[in-house]
Amino acid sequence: MKQYRRILISFCVMILAAFMTGCASNSETAPAAKENPKKETDSSPQRIVALSVAVAEIFDALDLDLVGIPTSYKQLPNRYKDAKELGNAKNPDLELMQSLKPTEVLSLTTLEYDVKPLLDKGKFQSYFVDLTSLEAMMEEITHFGEKYDRKEQAAKVNQRFKDKLQEIQGKTAGKDSPYVLILLGIPGSYLVATEKSYIGDLVKRVGGKNVANGFLKSDSKEEFLASNSEALYQSDPDIILRLAHGMPDEVVAMFNKEFKDNDIWKHFTAVKEGKVYDLEEILFPTTGTIRADEALEHLFQLLYKGKDE
């Protein structure tokens, strides 16, 4: 009887040991199921905020959604009709933006000085998009195409620009390059745009020679210069382009008053020959847009108007 009890006890001990070993094994392997916790996050939808109309338009062309957009008088793509308006691009509503729980907030390099301190304060993941030239914009489009799995769409958009540039180069081959003065008007004053600005870059790409180059040092990166009508008169541009920014109607009225009241303008060759053109802000904002190919064609028509094709 005692022998039987010893056998039974030994059997129970063996079963208990096997059970404990199984529990230990499970506890050691359990973490393996959580070894890659990022997997779920990686597949979750991005929640992107664009504090720029130009960036929103680029994202629309790349077939990407946004949860937040800037408040603007410009019409944004219809796909963002349900996105939250966050106020002025320079001073967005941080509390409202926090409620959107964005994975990334996009602004422009030209606004970084004003916007970055605000985004840092709100601890947002931010990225500043460089749209200061056509080349820079194309590089950013490629970047977003790679980052958000939209390589095909990005390549298609950039090819549009490349095709237009090739077309423009063919149409301007053998033509004399006109000298161009570009004035950027803002309520109350105006500046001179250099070829380092977006509009200056476009003018250069259609063969125009920017008279502001004569006022720049070779290593200068300034996009805009203070105006000096006497110095501008000495540059004697063939064409004057006026870009109204901010409040277009008010700025155009300011330009008209300046050209009427300041006697020096009537002595400009461009003024005497009626080659002063106002550019609409929708097509010619201060930074690159998805409509760059349209802008290039429009500039070609203005700069070479009346010349044989």
C-alpha atoms as one frame of an Amber mdcrd trajectory, in Angstrom:
protein
   0.000   0.000   0.000   2.798   2.373   0.882   4.519   1.510  -2.375   1.338
   2.323  -4.290   1.049   5.723  -2.515   4.723   6.543  -3.389   4.028   5.743
  -7.055   0.902   7.946  -7.031   2.738  10.858  -5.414   5.590  10.576  -7.917
   3.085  10.588 -10.786   1.380  13.730  -9.453   4.734  15.486  -9.051   5.586
  14.654 -12.666   2.266  16.069 -13.915   2.716  19.254 -11.804   6.260  19.724
 -13.116   5.083  19.317 -16.691   2.319  21.851 -16.099   4.732  24.401 -14.569
   7.164  23.932 -17.477   4.346  24.608 -19.939   3.387  27.826 -18.140   6.988
  28.977 -18.121   7.268  28.206 -21.814   4.133  30.210 -22.583   5.319  33.159
 -20.532   8.637  33.185 -22.415   7.052  33.054 -25.848   4.171  35.463 -25.147
   6.205  38.632 -25.783   7.078  37.352 -29.271   3.559  38.225 -30.402   4.294
  41.866 -29.453   7.796  41.910 -30.837   6.797  44.351 -33.590   4.244  46.727
 -32.032   4.842  49.235 -34.873   3.219  46.950 -37.401  -0.275  48.116 -36.523
   0.836  51.764 -36.427   2.601  51.479 -39.788  -0.585  50.291 -41.465  -2.790
  52.899 -39.791  -3.899  55.863 -41.920  -1.805  59.010 -41.852  -3.437  62.140
 -40.443  -1.783  64.981 -42.304  -2.356  68.721 -41.883  -1.353  71.145 -44.646
  -1.032  74.797 -43.621  -0.610  75.863 -47.256  -3.032  75.916 -50.177  -0.174
  75.042 -52.548   0.747  71.978 -50.484  -2.915  70.909 -50.315  -3.136  71.103
 -54.110  -0.006  68.980 -54.463  -1.445  66.367 -52.088  -4.668  66.331 -54.088
  -2.650  65.606 -57.251  -0.939  62.751 -55.374  -4.323  61.351 -54.284  -3.596
  61.911 -50.590  -6.095  62.922 -47.916  -5.732  65.713 -45.360  -7.454  66.173
 -42.014  -6.639  69.882 -41.721  -6.273  72.775 -44.173  -5.677  76.539 -43.946
  -8.515  79.021 -44.087  -8.215  80.830 -47.417 -10.195  82.854 -49.933  -8.774
  80.483 -52.538 -10.856  77.453 -53.449  -9.252  74.251 -52.234  -9.714  70.850
 -53.904 -13.159  69.330 -53.333 -11.677  66.211 -51.734 -10.883  68.352 -48.660
 -14.422  69.674 -48.145 -14.654  67.768 -44.840 -11.182  68.721 -43.603 -11.031
  71.154 -40.677 -10.125  74.759 -41.470  -7.393  75.825 -39.064  -7.181  79.557
 -39.665  -4.362  81.678 -41.053  -1.337  79.814 -42.422   0.999  81.896 -40.234
  -1.070  81.611 -37.078  -3.161  78.421 -37.091  -5.539  77.373 -34.327  -3.237
  75.102 -32.306  -5.974  73.801 -30.014  -8.137  72.739 -32.936  -5.113  71.218
 -34.632  -4.281  69.236 -31.480  -7.785  67.750 -31.546  -7.087  66.320 -35.015
  -4.148  64.285 -33.649  -2.053  64.867 -36.800   0.822  62.546 -37.647   2.497
  65.372 -39.579   1.967  69.112 -40.065   3.197  70.658 -43.299   4.027  74.310
 -43.868   6.372  76.212 -46.211  10.053  77.066 -45.816   9.113  80.694 -46.507
   6.900  80.637 -43.373   9.220  78.606 -41.171  10.449  81.592 -39.156   6.875
  82.437 -38.080   5.328  78.981 -37.871   8.035  76.687 -36.468   8.000  78.167
 -32.923   4.229  77.586 -32.773   4.460  74.002 -33.990   7.362  73.269 -31.654
   5.331  74.654 -28.765   2.465  72.315 -29.650   4.935  69.423 -30.047   3.738
  68.697 -33.567   5.743  66.598 -36.010   6.414  69.243 -38.660   7.958  69.451
 -42.117   8.606  72.617 -44.127   8.107  72.239 -47.860  10.425  74.094 -50.242
   8.415  75.571 -53.118  10.742  78.493 -53.895  11.555  77.187 -57.383  10.201
  74.722 -59.902  13.110  72.352 -59.299  12.628  72.485 -55.527   8.912  71.769
 -55.909   9.582  68.774 -58.156  12.005  67.386 -55.581   9.390  67.769 -52.853
   6.771  66.028 -55.000   9.199  63.127 -55.465   9.819  63.099 -51.691   6.113
  62.843 -50.857   5.600  60.238 -53.564   8.229  58.038 -51.936   7.132  58.722
 -48.369   3.422  58.079 -48.904   3.580  55.362 -51.567   2.539  57.650 -54.418
   5.582  57.287 -56.668   3.512  56.789 -59.821   1.387  59.878 -59.201   4.470
  61.974 -58.333   6.265  60.889 -61.487   3.197  61.770 -63.574   2.968  65.296
 -62.116   6.688  65.960 -62.557   6.596  64.649 -66.119   3.950  67.271 -66.882
   6.380  69.986 -65.846   9.273  68.410 -67.748   7.205  68.182 -70.925   6.193
  71.836 -70.673   9.788  72.940 -70.071  10.940  70.998 -73.113   8.161  72.561
 -75.172   9.072  76.071 -73.977  12.752  75.535 -74.758  11.828  74.507 -78.261
   9.611  77.557 -78.786  12.162  80.048 -77.431  15.149  78.627 -79.315  16.706
  81.349 -81.475  14.561  84.148 -79.984  16.032  87.255 -78.344  15.637  87.156
 -74.567  13.535  90.063 -73.256  14.668  92.022 -70.190  12.017  91.724 -67.492
  11.232  93.671 -64.337   9.053  91.789 -61.835   7.261  93.782 -59.157   5.644
  92.037 -56.194   2.940  94.216 -54.700   1.654  93.912 -51.160  -0.840  96.290
 -49.552   0.989  99.595 -49.115   4.244  98.850 -50.943   5.984  96.746 -53.562
   9.230  94.832 -53.953  11.394  93.699 -56.858  11.509  89.928 -57.433  14.892
  88.366 -58.223  15.481  85.102 -60.069  15.812  83.440 -56.649  12.056  83.837
 -56.167   9.517  81.426 -57.623   8.190  83.921 -60.186  11.769  84.895 -61.023
  12.632  81.257 -61.575   9.708  80.812 -63.976  10.664  83.920 -65.953  14.222
  82.617 -66.249  12.960  79.255 -67.500  11.037  80.880 -70.349  14.141  82.789
 -71.395  13.557  86.145 -69.703  16.480  88.124 -68.296  15.692  89.553 -64.881
  16.919  93.164 -64.591  17.173  92.689 -60.811  20.255  90.547 -61.449  22.174
  93.775 -61.883  21.471  94.692 -58.254  22.491  91.339 -56.758  25.803  89.955
 -55.601  26.710  86.708 -57.351  26.241  84.637 -54.172  23.063  86.379 -53.036
  20.006  84.269 -52.229  17.574  87.149 -51.766  14.176  86.545 -53.330  12.980
  90.149 -53.151  14.626  93.569 -53.022  13.436  97.013 -51.978  12.320  99.023
 -54.989  14.189 102.063 -56.321  12.421 103.565 -59.334  15.498 105.548 -60.451
  17.703 102.446 -60.490  14.958 100.426 -62.170  14.623 103.064 -64.879  18.333
 102.736 -65.647  17.829  99.000 -66.200  15.272  99.833 -68.927  13.229  96.580
 -68.988  11.394  95.478 -72.129   8.561  94.068 -70.046   7.179  94.793 -66.585
   5.297  92.079 -64.723   3.215  93.138 -61.716   2.207  90.472 -59.217  -0.478
  91.416 -56.705  -0.276  89.480 -53.437  -2.472  89.404 -50.342  -5.320  91.695
 -51.415  -5.147  91.630 -55.233  -7.721  94.319 -56.034  -6.212  96.758 -53.555
  -2.681  96.065 -54.783  -3.568  96.517 -58.463  -5.172  99.871 -57.571  -1.950
 100.798 -55.726   0.147  99.871 -58.764  -2.071 101.929 -61.061  -1.793 104.954
 -58.776   1.999 104.583 -58.529   2.408 104.352 -62.306   0.134 107.378 -62.783
   1.452 109.661 -60.035   5.178 108.845 -60.210   6.308 110.594 -63.391   9.356
 108.394 -63.899   7.297 105.351 -64.922   6.033 106.977 -68.128   9.630 107.099
 -69.384  10.101 103.315 -69.134  10.248 101.611 -72.531   7.909  98.878 -71.279
   5.330 101.469 -70.208   5.556 103.452 -73.454   5.100 100.283 -75.496   2.223
  98.988 -73.359   4.119  95.956 -72.102   3.067  96.119 -68.465   1.149  93.024
 -67.410  -0.647  92.161 -64.173  -0.343  88.519 -63.115  -3.195  86.853 -61.230
  -2.223  85.466 -57.845  -4.112  82.208 -58.405  -1.691  81.269 -61.189   1.297
  83.184 -59.822   1.517  82.992 -56.021   4.828  83.666 -54.277   5.625  79.936
 -54.110   5.316  77.004 -56.508   1.963  75.462 -57.352   0.619  72.444 -59.185
  -0.283  74.807 -62.056   3.343  75.628 -62.858   2.984  74.317 -66.403   0.082
  76.707 -67.040   2.108  79.563 -65.543   5.063  78.816 -67.833   2.843  78.862
 -70.914   1.213  82.125 -69.829   4.605  83.769 -69.299   5.792  82.590 -72.700
   2.766  84.211 -74.331   3.451  87.515 -72.524   7.204  87.660 -73.035   7.132
  86.763 -76.716   3.852  88.394 -77.696   3.924  89.669 -81.256   7.089  87.773
 -82.123   7.103  85.131 -84.849   6.726  81.568 -83.601
